[in-house]
Amino acid sequence: MKEKTTKNILITGGAGFIGSHVVRLFVNKYPNYQIFNLDALTYAGNLENLTDIEEKPNYHFIKADINNASEINNLFEKYNFDNVIHLAAESHVDRSITDPLAFVKTNLIGTVNLLNAAKELWRDNLEDKLFYHISTDEVYGTLGETGLFTETTAYAPNSPYSASKASSDHFVRAYGETYDLPYFISNCSNNYGPNQFPEKLIPLFIHNIIQNKPLPVYGDGKYTRDWLYVIDHATAIDLAFHKGKNKQTYNIGGFNEWQNLDLIKLLCELMDKKLGREKSSSTKLITYIKDRPGHDKRYAIDATKIHKELGWKPSVTFEEGLEKTIDWYLENELWLKSVTSGKYQEYYDDQYKK
């Protein structure tokens, strides 16, 4: 897209795990951009992730819910957003199994609310406008022992979470075709790194190892995932936003396929070293539990397109990224305690409701 010197950029879900890294990158790298971080501050949205930039003159926080259509419309009119980077989503597969409607509301209806607001605001001038929708590799379903997901792989979601994200992807494309709304979509593999809420595998297991709690492993632990360091993902989003082509899809993967059990054993090994524990002591915490329904066997992304067209590639191997991640959590145990206790949710009231 053609780059303007100044623009108002709405980033939804910017207090969450991936969103906070994207917000920080854009605020620090582009001082002429006005960055509006919109987040409902549900359990996974944590403004303590962004204390280092909250006083920056080009950073603005808006507490709002994308499910509230009238509020979203009013915000688009008030701030005249030029672009949207849409990261707000319910993202935990396990919770989608117990409460699928919450995922339909946020991931599908919330996305359509944003699309409608953008369509109305931009209807008379689409120049330099963009709706950038961040999605997941889970929309493609599952792979066998070989093969990779490409941008043309047919959708075959198997969980309520992936079905809700697949539906939102389709709506973004439909608005592009029906209303000529400029858009990109990127589908990423499993993210890991600093600030991730400890419901996800890596921060959950780091926390449990510190506390000497069981490490719950679904089934036989032989599920395979591609892992993407979150800071590399933020860099890819930046590149796609500035250099991507209209109505294109980009797959973003870490070129890091790992079976869950092998990953967990590596994590245990690194944690034992860093905590000064006896070798293999943490592996004794591994506890096999009943598999979850609709569990996809393998995900693997082919990120050739974004590498060839935009020049992006991961900056770290999985082993390097995992070590950086462990170090961050060990150096930020107060953050981890705050998140696991729920105390972090008091931050908004303290900081923004003085």
MIDOMAR-482480 format. One record per residue: x, y, z of N, C-alpha, C in turn; residue number from 1; residue in one letter. Coordinates in steps of 0.05 Angstrom, whole numbers. Each point is the difference from the previous one (the first is absolute). Layout:
(kolvex (X Y Z) (X Y Z) (X Y Z) NUM A)
...
//
This chain:
(kolvex (17 -24 0) (-17 24 0) (17 25 0) 1 M)
(kolvex (-9 22 -11) (14 25 -1) (2 11 29) 2 K)
(kolvex (24 8 8) (4 8 27) (-4 30 4) 3 E)
(kolvex (-17 8 19) (-3 28 7) (18 7 24) 4 K)
(kolvex (7 25 1) (17 9 23) (-15 -2 26) 5 T)
(kolvex (-25 9 0) (-16 -2 24) (-25 -16 -6) 6 T)
(kolvex (-9 -15 20) (-25 -15 -2) (-10 -8 27) 7 K)
(kolvex (-25 -5 2) (-12 -10 25) (-5 -29 -3) 8 N)
(kolvex (13 -16 16) (-1 -29 -3) (-14 -12 25) 9 I)
(kolvex (-21 -15 -5) (-13 -15 21) (11 -28 2) 10 L)
(kolvex (10 -7 24) (9 -28 4) (-18 -12 21) 11 I)
(kolvex (-16 -20 -7) (-18 -12 19) (14 -23 14) 12 T)
(kolvex (-7 -4 25) (13 -20 16) (29 6 7) 13 G)
(kolvex (5 26 1) (28 9 4) (11 -2 28) 14 G)
(kolvex (-16 -9 19) (10 -5 27) (5 -30 4) 15 A)
(kolvex (-6 -16 -20) (4 -29 2) (28 -7 -7) 16 G)
(kolvex (5 -26 -3) (27 -11 -3) (13 10 -26) 17 F)
(kolvex (-11 -8 -23) (12 9 -25) (-4 30 -4) 18 I)
(kolvex (-24 10 6) (-7 27 -4) (19 20 14) 19 G)
(kolvex (8 -7 24) (17 19 15) (27 3 -14) 20 S)
(kolvex (10 -22 -12) (26 2 -14) (-4 16 -26) 21 H)
(kolvex (-22 -3 -13) (-5 16 -25) (-3 29 7) 22 V)
(kolvex (-16 6 21) (-4 28 8) (27 13 7) 23 V)
(kolvex (16 -14 16) (26 11 8) (18 6 -24) 24 R)
(kolvex (1 -19 -19) (16 4 -23) (-8 25 -16) 25 L)
(kolvex (-27 2 -5) (-10 23 -16) (4 26 14) 26 F)
(kolvex (-5 1 26) (2 25 16) (29 9 -1) 27 V)
(kolvex (19 -18 4) (28 7 2) (13 6 -28) 28 N)
(kolvex (-9 -15 -20) (13 1 -26) (-12 23 -17) 29 K)
(kolvex (-25 7 4) (-14 19 -17) (-11 23 17) 30 Y)
(kolvex (16 19 9) (-10 21 18) (-20 18 -13) 31 P)
(kolvex (-1 1 -26) (-20 16 -14) (-28 -13 -3) 32 N)
(kolvex (-1 -26 6) (-25 -14 0) (-13 4 28) 33 Y)
(kolvex (-26 5 0) (-16 0 24) (-11 -28 4) 34 Q)
(kolvex (9 -14 21) (-8 -28 4) (-22 -1 22) 35 I)
(kolvex (-23 -11 -8) (-22 -3 19) (-3 -29 7) 36 F)
(kolvex (5 -7 24) (-2 -27 10) (-28 -4 12) 37 N)
(kolvex (-16 -16 -13) (-27 -6 9) (-1 -28 12) 38 L)
(kolvex (-8 -2 25) (-1 -26 13) (-22 0 21) 39 D)
(kolvex (-14 -23 1) (-22 -2 20) (11 -7 28) 40 A)
(kolvex (26 -7 1) (13 -8 25) (-15 -23 14) 41 L)
(kolvex (-4 -21 -16) (-9 -25 12) (24 -13 14) 42 T)
(kolvex (-3 -24 9) (21 -13 16) (27 0 -13) 43 Y)
(kolvex (1 0 -27) (26 -2 -14) (12 27 -8) 44 A)
(kolvex (-16 22 4) (10 26 -7) (12 13 25) 45 G)
(kolvex (26 8 -2) (14 10 23) (16 25 -7) 46 N)
(kolvex (-9 23 10) (14 25 -6) (27 2 13) 47 L)
(kolvex (6 -18 19) (27 0 11) (20 -9 -21) 48 E)
(kolvex (-10 -12 -22) (18 -8 -22) (12 25 -14) 49 N)
(kolvex (-12 23 4) (7 24 -16) (7 24 17) 50 L)
(kolvex (9 -5 25) (7 23 17) (23 16 -11) 51 T)
(kolvex (17 -12 -16) (23 15 -11) (-7 20 -21) 52 D)
(kolvex (-24 -2 -12) (-7 19 -21) (-25 17 7) 53 I)
(kolvex (-12 -4 23) (-26 12 5) (1 31 1) 54 E)
(kolvex (23 11 4) (3 29 1) (9 12 -27) 55 E)
(kolvex (4 -17 -20) (8 10 -27) (-22 17 -12) 56 K)
(kolvex (7 22 -13) (-21 18 -11) (-16 -12 -23) 57 P)
(kolvex (10 -20 -13) (-15 -12 -22) (-14 -26 7) 58 N)
(kolvex (-2 -5 27) (-15 -24 9) (-25 8 15) 59 Y)
(kolvex (-22 -13 -7) (-26 5 12) (-14 -26 6) 60 H)
(kolvex (-9 -3 25) (-15 -24 7) (-30 5 1) 61 F)
(kolvex (-16 -18 -12) (-29 2 1) (-11 -26 11) 62 I)
(kolvex (-13 1 22) (-14 -24 11) (-27 -2 -13) 63 K)
(kolvex (-3 -21 -17) (-25 -4 -15) (-1 -29 -9) 64 A)
(kolvex (-25 -8 -7) (-5 -28 -8) (-9 0 -29) 65 D)
(kolvex (14 -16 -16) (-8 0 -29) (-27 -13 -4) 66 I)
(kolvex (-11 -12 20) (-28 -11 -2) (-21 22 2) 67 N)
(kolvex (8 24 8) (-19 22 3) (1 17 -26) 68 N)
(kolvex (-18 -6 -19) (1 13 -26) (-2 30 1) 69 A)
(kolvex (-19 10 16) (-4 29 1) (25 14 11) 70 S)
(kolvex (12 -11 20) (25 11 11) (22 0 -20) 71 E)
(kolvex (3 -21 -15) (21 -2 -21) (-5 21 -21) 72 I)
(kolvex (-25 3 -9) (-7 20 -21) (8 28 10) 73 N)
(kolvex (-7 6 25) (6 26 11) (30 6 1) 74 N)
(kolvex (15 -21 7) (29 3 2) (13 5 -28) 75 L)
(kolvex (-10 -14 -20) (10 4 -27) (-6 29 -10) 76 F)
(kolvex (-24 10 7) (-7 27 -8) (17 21 16) 77 E)
(kolvex (4 -6 25) (14 19 18) (30 3 -8) 78 K)
(kolvex (13 -23 -5) (29 0 -4) (8 -2 -29) 79 Y)
(kolvex (-19 -5 -18) (5 -1 -29) (24 -19 -6) 80 N)
(kolvex (-2 -25 8) (21 -19 -4) (6 -4 -30) 81 F)
(kolvex (26 1 -7) (8 -6 -27) (3 -29 -5) 82 D)
(kolvex (9 -14 20) (6 -29 -2) (-8 -15 25) 83 N)
(kolvex (-5 -26 -4) (-6 -18 22) (19 -23 -1) 84 V)
(kolvex (12 -6 23) (15 -25 3) (-15 -16 21) 85 I)
(kolvex (-14 -21 -8) (-20 -14 16) (11 -25 13) 86 H)
(kolvex (6 2 26) (11 -22 15) (-18 -10 22) 87 L)
(kolvex (-21 15 6) (-18 -7 22) (-14 -27 -6) 88 A)
(kolvex (2 -19 18) (-12 -26 -5) (-1 -16 26) 89 A)
(kolvex (-19 -17 1) (1 -23 19) (17 -21 -13) 90 E)
(kolvex (20 -10 14) (20 -16 -14) (7 -27 12) 91 S)
(kolvex (-12 -7 23) (8 -25 13) (-19 -22 -8) 92 H)
(kolvex (11 -21 -13) (-16 -21 -11) (-17 -14 22) 93 V)
(kolvex (13 -6 22) (-14 -14 21) (-25 14 9) 94 D)
(kolvex (1 27 3) (-23 15 9) (-21 1 -22) 95 R)
(kolvex (8 -1 -25) (-20 0 -22) (-17 -25 0) 96 S)
(kolvex (11 -22 11) (-15 -25 2) (-22 2 21) 97 I)
(kolvex (6 14 22) (-20 3 21) (-19 24 -4) 98 T)
(kolvex (9 20 -15) (-17 24 -4) (3 10 -29) 99 D)
(kolvex (-10 -15 -19) (4 8 -29) (-13 26 -7) 100 P)
(kolvex (-23 7 13) (-14 25 -7) (17 25 5) 101 L)
(kolvex (16 -1 21) (17 23 6) (20 5 -23) 102 A)
(kolvex (8 -21 -13) (19 2 -23) (-15 10 -25) 103 F)
(kolvex (-25 -8 -3) (-16 10 -23) (-4 30 4) 104 V)
(kolvex (-6 8 24) (-6 29 5) (24 17 -6) 105 K)
(kolvex (23 -7 12) (24 17 -3) (13 -3 -27) 106 T)
(kolvex (6 -25 -8) (16 -5 -23) (-15 5 -26) 107 N)
(kolvex (-26 -5 0) (-15 4 -25) (-16 27 1) 108 L)
(kolvex (-18 2 19) (-17 24 1) (18 25 5) 109 I)
(kolvex (19 -2 18) (17 22 6) (16 9 -25) 110 G)
(kolvex (9 -19 -16) (14 6 -25) (-18 14 -19) 111 T)
(kolvex (-25 -10 -3) (-19 13 -18) (-7 28 9) 112 V)
(kolvex (-2 5 26) (-4 27 10) (22 19 -9) 113 N)
(kolvex (25 -9 1) (22 16 -9) (0 4 -30) 114 L)
(kolvex (-7 -21 -15) (-2 3 -29) (-21 20 -8) 115 L)
(kolvex (-23 -2 13) (-22 19 -6) (8 29 6) 116 N)
(kolvex (14 4 23) (8 27 7) (21 11 -20) 117 A)
(kolvex (18 -17 -8) (20 8 -20) (-13 6 -27) 118 A)
(kolvex (-18 -17 -8) (-14 3 -26) (-14 27 -1) 119 K)
(kolvex (-14 7 21) (-15 25 1) (18 24 0) 120 E)
(kolvex (22 -1 16) (18 23 3) (15 4 -26) 121 L)
(kolvex (8 -21 -14) (17 2 -23) (-14 -1 -27) 122 W)
(kolvex (-27 0 1) (-15 -5 -25) (6 21 -22) 123 R)
(kolvex (7 24 7) (5 21 -20) (29 4 -6) 124 D)
(kolvex (17 -14 14) (29 3 -4) (15 -24 10) 125 N)
(kolvex (7 -18 -18) (14 -24 8) (31 2 -2) 126 L)
(kolvex (9 24 -9) (29 3 -4) (15 -3 26) 127 E)
(kolvex (20 -16 0) (18 -4 23) (-15 -12 24) 128 D)
(kolvex (-23 -13 -5) (-15 -13 22) (7 -30 0) 129 K)
(kolvex (-2 -13 23) (6 -28 2) (-13 -12 25) 130 L)
(kolvex (-12 -24 -4) (-10 -16 22) (18 -25 0) 131 F)
(kolvex (18 -2 20) (19 -22 2) (-10 -19 22) 132 Y)
(kolvex (-8 -23 -8) (-12 -20 17) (20 -22 6) 133 H)
(kolvex (6 -4 26) (20 -21 8) (-16 -25 8) 134 I)
(kolvex (7 -22 -12) (-14 -25 4) (20 -22 8) 135 S)
(kolvex (-8 -25 -3) (15 -23 11) (2 -22 -21) 136 T)
(kolvex (21 -16 4) (2 -24 -18) (-20 -21 6) 137 D)
(kolvex (-14 2 22) (-20 -21 8) (-24 0 -19) 138 E)
(kolvex (-4 21 -15) (-22 0 -19) (3 -21 -21) 139 V)
(kolvex (25 -9 -5) (5 -20 -21) (-5 -28 9) 140 Y)
(kolvex (-5 -4 26) (-6 -27 9) (26 -14 9) 141 G)
(kolvex (2 -25 -8) (23 -16 9) (15 -12 -24) 142 T)
(kolvex (26 -6 5) (17 -12 -20) (7 -28 8) 143 L)
(kolvex (8 -16 -20) (12 -26 6) (29 3 7) 144 G)
(kolvex (15 -21 -4) (29 1 8) (16 18 -19) 145 E)
(kolvex (-10 5 -24) (15 17 -19) (-18 23 -10) 146 T)
(kolvex (13 18 -14) (-15 22 -12) (0 25 18) 147 G)
(kolvex (-7 23 -13) (0 26 14) (-25 15 -8) 148 L)
(kolvex (-10 18 18) (-22 18 -7) (12 22 -18) 149 F)
(kolvex (-13 5 -22) (6 24 -16) (-23 19 0) 150 T)
(kolvex (3 22 -13) (-22 20 -1) (-24 -10 -16) 151 E)
(kolvex (3 -20 -16) (-22 -11 -16) (-11 -26 12) 152 T)
(kolvex (9 -8 23) (-11 -24 13) (-29 4 6) 153 T)
(kolvex (-17 -20 -5) (-29 3 5) (-4 1 31) 154 A)
(kolvex (-20 15 7) (-7 2 29) (-15 -25 9) 155 Y)
(kolvex (8 -10 24) (-13 -24 11) (1 1 31) 156 A)
(kolvex (-11 21 12) (3 3 29) (-13 -23 16) 157 P)
(kolvex (12 -7 22) (-10 -23 16) (-8 7 29) 158 N)
(kolvex (4 25 8) (-8 8 27) (-18 25 -2) 159 S)
(kolvex (-16 5 20) (-16 25 0) (18 25 -4) 160 P)
(kolvex (23 -1 13) (19 23 -4) (8 3 -29) 161 Y)
(kolvex (10 -21 -12) (9 3 -28) (-23 5 -19) 162 S)
(kolvex (-24 -10 6) (-23 6 -17) (-8 29 2) 163 A)
(kolvex (3 12 24) (-7 29 3) (21 17 -15) 164 S)
(kolvex (25 -8 1) (20 15 -15) (-3 -4 -30) 165 K)
(kolvex (-6 -24 -9) (-4 -4 -28) (-24 17 -10) 166 A)
(kolvex (-21 1 15) (-23 16 -7) (7 30 -3) 167 S)
(kolvex (16 10 19) (8 28 -1) (18 5 -24) 168 S)
(kolvex (18 -19 -7) (16 3 -24) (-17 3 -25) 169 D)
(kolvex (-21 -17 -2) (-18 1 -23) (-14 27 -2) 170 H)
(kolvex (-8 10 23) (-14 26 0) (19 23 -9) 171 F)
(kolvex (24 -1 8) (19 20 -9) (3 -1 -30) 172 V)
(kolvex (4 -23 -11) (2 -3 -29) (-25 8 -14) 173 R)
(kolvex (-23 -7 12) (-26 7 -12) (-3 31 -2) 174 A)
(kolvex (8 14 21) (-2 29 0) (19 12 -21) 175 Y)
(kolvex (23 -14 -3) (18 9 -21) (-12 -2 -28) 176 G)
(kolvex (-14 -22 -5) (-11 -4 -26) (-26 15 -4) 177 E)
(kolvex (-17 1 20) (-26 13 -2) (2 31 1) 178 T)
(kolvex (16 10 18) (1 29 5) (28 12 -9) 179 Y)
(kolvex (17 -17 -11) (27 9 -8) (16 10 23) 180 D)
(kolvex (-5 -10 24) (15 8 24) (28 -11 -1) 181 L)
(kolvex (20 18 1) (28 -10 -1) (7 -17 25) 182 P)
(kolvex (12 -23 -4) (6 -17 22) (25 -17 -5) 183 Y)
(kolvex (12 -9 22) (19 -23 0) (-10 -19 21) 184 F)
(kolvex (7 -26 -3) (-4 -20 21) (27 -14 4) 185 I)
(kolvex (8 -4 25) (23 -18 5) (-9 -22 19) 186 S)
(kolvex (10 -23 -6) (-6 -24 17) (26 -9 12) 187 N)
(kolvex (1 0 27) (25 -6 13) (-1 -27 14) 188 C)
(kolvex (24 -10 7) (2 -24 15) (0 7 30) 189 S)
(kolvex (5 -20 17) (-1 4 29) (21 21 9) 190 N)
(kolvex (-10 21 13) (18 21 11) (10 -8 28) 191 N)
(kolvex (24 9 6) (10 -3 28) (19 24 5) 192 Y)
(kolvex (5 6 25) (18 21 7) (-9 16 24) 193 G)
(kolvex (12 23 6) (-7 16 24) (-29 8 0) 194 P)
(kolvex (-11 3 24) (-27 11 5) (-23 -18 -7) 195 N)
(kolvex (5 -25 -6) (-22 -18 -8) (-15 -9 25) 196 Q)
(kolvex (-27 1 -1) (-16 -8 23) (4 -30 5) 197 F)
(kolvex (3 -9 25) (8 -27 5) (-24 -20 -1) 198 P)
(kolvex (-16 2 -21) (-18 -22 -7) (12 -16 -23) 199 E)
(kolvex (19 13 -14) (13 -13 -23) (22 -18 10) 200 K)
(kolvex (8 -19 -17) (18 -21 9) (26 10 12) 201 L)
(kolvex (15 16 -14) (27 7 9) (-1 16 26) 202 I)
(kolvex (-15 23 2) (0 14 26) (-13 -16 23) 203 P)
(kolvex (-20 -16 -7) (-12 -17 20) (20 -19 12) 204 L)
(kolvex (16 -13 -17) (19 -20 9) (23 13 15) 205 F)
(kolvex (9 24 -9) (20 15 15) (-10 6 28) 206 I)
(kolvex (-24 9 2) (-12 6 26) (-2 -25 17) 207 H)
(kolvex (-10 -21 -12) (-3 -25 16) (26 -12 9) 208 N)
(kolvex (21 2 -17) (26 -10 8) (11 16 23) 209 I)
(kolvex (-3 26 -1) (9 17 23) (-14 -9 25) 210 I)
(kolvex (-26 -6 -2) (-17 -7 23) (1 -30 7) 211 Q)
(kolvex (15 -16 -16) (0 -29 3) (-28 -12 -2) 212 N)
(kolvex (-15 10 -19) (-27 -10 -5) (1 -19 -24) 213 K)
(kolvex (-21 -17 -4) (0 -18 -23) (0 15 -26) 214 P)
(kolvex (11 -13 -20) (1 10 -28) (-20 -17 -16) 215 L)
(kolvex (-25 10 -4) (-20 -16 -13) (4 -2 -30) 216 P)
(kolvex (3 -25 -10) (5 -5 -28) (-23 -15 -12) 217 V)
(kolvex (-13 11 -21) (-22 -14 -13) (8 -25 -14) 218 Y)
(kolvex (-15 -21 3) (4 -25 -15) (28 -11 3) 219 G)
(kolvex (13 -7 -22) (27 -10 1) (21 21 -4) 220 D)
(kolvex (-8 25 -3) (19 22 -2) (13 3 -27) 221 G)
(kolvex (-9 -15 -19) (14 -1 -26) (-13 19 -21) 222 K)
(kolvex (-14 20 10) (-11 20 -18) (22 19 -9) 223 Y)
(kolvex (0 7 -25) (22 16 -12) (-10 28 -6) 224 T)
(kolvex (16 20 8) (-7 28 -5) (25 15 -10) 225 R)
(kolvex (-5 21 -16) (20 18 -9) (0 24 19) 226 D)
(kolvex (23 9 10) (2 20 20) (12 25 -10) 227 W)
(kolvex (-12 23 7) (8 26 -10) (5 19 23) 228 L)
(kolvex (25 10 2) (7 19 21) (-16 26 -4) 229 Y)
(kolvex (-13 10 20) (-20 21 -3) (13 26 -10) 230 V)
(kolvex (25 6 7) (12 24 -11) (6 -3 -30) 231 I)
(kolvex (6 -24 -9) (2 -4 -29) (-27 3 -14) 232 D)
(kolvex (-21 -8 14) (-27 4 -11) (-7 29 -3) 233 H)
(kolvex (7 16 21) (-5 29 -2) (15 13 -23) 234 A)
(kolvex (24 -9 -4) (16 10 -23) (-13 -7 -26) 235 T)
(kolvex (-11 -25 -2) (-13 -8 -25) (-25 17 -5) 236 A)
(kolvex (-15 6 21) (-24 16 -2) (7 28 -10) 237 I)
(kolvex (22 11 11) (10 26 -9) (6 0 -30) 238 D)
(kolvex (15 -20 -9) (7 -3 -28) (-25 -3 -18) 239 L)
(kolvex (-18 -17 8) (-24 -4 -16) (-17 25 -1) 240 A)
(kolvex (-2 14 22) (-16 25 1) (11 21 -20) 241 F)
(kolvex (27 2 -1) (12 21 -16) (6 -8 -29) 242 H)
(kolvex (4 -26 -4) (9 -9 -27) (-18 -20 -13) 243 K)
(kolvex (-20 -10 14) (-17 -21 -11) (-18 10 -23) 244 G)
(kolvex (-11 -18 -15) (-17 6 -23) (-29 -3 8) 245 K)
(kolvex (-17 18 -10) (-28 0 7) (-13 -27 -7) 246 N)
(kolvex (-18 -9 18) (-16 -24 -3) (18 -25 -1) 247 K)
(kolvex (23 0 14) (17 -23 1) (0 -13 27) 248 Q)
(kolvex (7 -25 0) (3 -15 25) (30 -8 3) 249 T)
(kolvex (10 2 25) (27 -7 6) (0 -20 23) 250 Y)
(kolvex (13 -22 -4) (5 -19 22) (26 7 14) 251 N)
(kolvex (-2 1 27) (24 7 16) (6 -23 19) 252 I)
(kolvex (22 -13 -5) (8 -23 17) (29 2 8) 253 G)
(kolvex (7 -15 21) (27 2 11) (20 -20 -11) 254 G)
(kolvex (-9 -17 -19) (17 -22 -10) (11 -16 23) 255 F)
(kolvex (-18 -5 20) (8 -14 25) (-21 -20 7) 256 N)
(kolvex (1 -23 -12) (-19 -22 6) (10 -16 24) 257 E)
(kolvex (-17 -2 20) (7 -16 24) (-24 -16 9) 258 W)
(kolvex (5 -26 6) (-20 -15 15) (-2 11 28) 259 Q)
(kolvex (-25 1 10) (-4 12 27) (18 -13 21) 260 N)
(kolvex (2 -26 -1) (16 -14 21) (29 7 -2) 261 L)
(kolvex (11 2 -24) (28 8 -3) (4 28 10) 262 D)
(kolvex (-19 18 -7) (2 28 10) (0 1 30) 263 L)
(kolvex (-18 -15 12) (-3 0 30) (26 -10 13) 264 I)
(kolvex (12 -21 -12) (25 -11 12) (22 20 -3) 265 K)
(kolvex (2 15 -22) (20 21 -3) (-5 22 20) 266 L)
(kolvex (-25 8 3) (-7 21 20) (8 -9 28) 267 L)
(kolvex (-6 -25 7) (8 -10 26) (30 1 4) 268 C)
(kolvex (15 -8 -20) (29 0 1) (11 28 5) 269 E)
(kolvex (-10 19 -16) (9 28 3) (-7 12 27) 270 L)
(kolvex (-25 -7 9) (-9 11 26) (17 -12 23) 271 M)
(kolvex (6 -26 -1) (16 -12 21) (28 14 2) 272 D)
(kolvex (12 6 -23) (26 13 -1) (-3 28 13) 273 K)
(kolvex (-20 15 -8) (-2 27 9) (-9 2 29) 274 K)
(kolvex (-14 -20 10) (-9 0 28) (20 -15 18) 275 L)
(kolvex (21 -10 -12) (20 -15 16) (-10 -26 12) 276 G)
(kolvex (-18 -12 -15) (-12 -26 10) (15 -24 -12) 277 R)
(kolvex (-4 -22 12) (12 -25 -10) (-11 -6 -28) 278 E)
(kolvex (18 -10 -17) (-7 -6 -28) (-24 -19 -1) 279 K)
(kolvex (-19 6 -18) (-24 -16 -5) (-20 1 23) 280 S)
(kolvex (4 17 20) (-19 0 22) (-27 10 -8) 281 S)
(kolvex (-1 20 -19) (-25 11 -8) (-16 -19 -18) 282 S)
(kolvex (14 -18 -14) (-15 -19 -17) (-18 -18 16) 283 T)
(kolvex (6 -3 26) (-16 -17 17) (-28 13 5) 284 K)
(kolvex (-2 26 -7) (-26 13 4) (-19 -5 -23) 285 L)
(kolvex (10 -12 -22) (-17 -5 -24) (-23 -19 8) 286 I)
(kolvex (-24 8 -6) (-24 -15 7) (-18 -3 -25) 287 T)
(kolvex (-4 -24 -9) (-17 -4 -24) (-29 1 7) 288 Y)
(kolvex (-16 16 -15) (-28 3 6) (-16 -7 -25) 289 I)
(kolvex (-26 -3 4) (-19 -7 -22) (2 21 -22) 290 K)
(kolvex (1 -10 -24) (2 18 -23) (-25 17 -3) 291 D)
(kolvex (4 24 -11) (-23 18 -5) (-14 -7 -26) 292 R)
(kolvex (-26 5 -3) (-14 -6 -25) (11 16 -23) 293 P)
(kolvex (-1 -12 -24) (8 15 -24) (28 9 -1) 294 G)
(kolvex (18 -14 13) (28 9 3) (15 -5 -27) 295 H)
(kolvex (9 22 -13) (14 -3 -25) (28 -12 4) 296 D)
(kolvex (7 -19 -17) (25 -15 4) (25 16 -6) 297 K)
(kolvex (-1 16 -22) (24 14 -8) (-7 25 -15) 298 R)
(kolvex (14 22 7) (0 25 -15) (28 5 -10) 299 Y)
(kolvex (3 10 -24) (26 9 -10) (-4 20 -23) 300 A)
(kolvex (12 23 3) (-5 22 -19) (24 3 -20) 301 I)
(kolvex (-8 4 -25) (20 8 -20) (0 30 -2) 302 D)
(kolvex (21 13 10) (2 29 0) (16 11 -23) 303 A)
(kolvex (2 -15 -22) (16 7 -23) (-9 27 -12) 304 T)
(kolvex (-27 4 -2) (-10 23 -13) (9 26 13) 305 K)
(kolvex (-4 2 27) (8 25 13) (30 3 0) 306 I)
(kolvex (15 -21 -1) (29 2 -2) (8 11 -27) 307 H)
(kolvex (-11 -12 -21) (7 9 -27) (-10 27 -7) 308 K)
(kolvex (-25 7 7) (-11 25 -8) (8 23 18) 309 E)
(kolvex (2 -5 26) (5 22 19) (27 -2 14) 310 L)
(kolvex (14 -22 -3) (27 -3 12) (0 -7 29) 311 G)
(kolvex (-23 -11 10) (-1 -7 29) (10 -28 4) 312 W)
(kolvex (14 -4 23) (6 -27 9) (5 2 31) 313 K)
(kolvex (-4 -22 14) (4 1 29) (29 8 7) 314 P)
(kolvex (2 14 22) (27 9 9) (13 -19 19) 315 S)
(kolvex (-16 -19 11) (11 -19 20) (-9 -28 -7) 316 V)
(kolvex (16 -20 8) (-9 -27 0) (-19 -4 24) 317 T)
(kolvex (-14 -23 0) (-18 -5 22) (15 -2 26) 318 F)
(kolvex (23 -14 0) (16 -2 24) (9 27 11) 319 E)
(kolvex (8 18 -18) (8 27 9) (-24 15 11) 320 E)
(kolvex (-23 -1 -14) (-24 14 8) (-10 -10 27) 321 G)
(kolvex (1 -27 3) (-10 -12 25) (18 9 24) 322 L)
(kolvex (26 1 -5) (17 9 22) (-5 29 7) 323 E)
(kolvex (-4 17 -20) (-7 28 5) (-26 2 16) 324 K)
(kolvex (-19 -17 -8) (-27 0 13) (2 -8 29) 325 T)
(kolvex (15 -22 6) (4 -9 27) (13 22 17) 326 I)
(kolvex (21 12 -11) (14 21 14) (-19 23 7) 327 D)
(kolvex (-17 7 -18) (-19 22 5) (-18 -7 23) 328 W)
(kolvex (-12 -24 0) (-18 -7 22) (14 -2 27) 329 Y)
(kolvex (25 -10 0) (14 -2 25) (8 27 10) 330 L)
(kolvex (5 19 -18) (7 28 8) (-25 16 7) 331 E)
(kolvex (-23 -10 -7) (-26 15 4) (-20 -17 16) 332 N)
(kolvex (10 -12 21) (-18 -17 16) (-22 15 13) 333 E)
(kolvex (4 26 6) (-21 17 11) (-23 3 -20) 334 L)
(kolvex (7 3 -26) (-20 1 -21) (-16 -26 -1) 335 W)
(kolvex (14 -22 1) (-13 -26 -1) (-18 -4 24) 336 L)
(kolvex (9 8 24) (-17 -3 24) (-24 18 -2) 337 K)
(kolvex (3 24 -11) (-22 19 -3) (-21 -12 -19) 338 S)
(kolvex (9 -12 -22) (-18 -10 -20) (-15 -25 11) 339 V)
(kolvex (15 -18 13) (-13 -25 9) (-18 5 24) 340 T)
(kolvex (4 22 14) (-18 7 23) (-24 17 -9) 341 S)
(kolvex (2 11 -24) (-21 19 -9) (4 28 9) 342 G)
(kolvex (21 5 15) (5 27 11) (6 21 -22) 343 K)
(kolvex (10 -9 -23) (6 18 -22) (-24 15 -9) 344 Y)
(kolvex (-24 -11 4) (-24 14 -9) (-6 25 15) 345 Q)
(kolvex (14 5 22) (-4 25 15) (15 23 -13) 346 E)
(kolvex (18 -6 -19) (18 21 -11) (-16 21 -15) 347 Y)
(kolvex (-19 -8 -15) (-16 20 -15) (-13 20 19) 348 Y)
(kolvex (-12 -9 21) (-13 18 19) (20 19 13) 349 D)
(kolvex (24 -11 6) (20 17 13) (11 21 -20) 350 D)
(kolvex (4 -8 -24) (14 17 -19) (-19 19 -15) 351 Q)
(kolvex (-24 -9 -7) (-17 15 -18) (-25 11 13) 352 Y)
(kolvex (-4 -6 25) (-24 10 14) (8 15 25) 353 K)
(kolvex (20 16 -2) (9 15 23) (-19 22 7) 354 K)
//
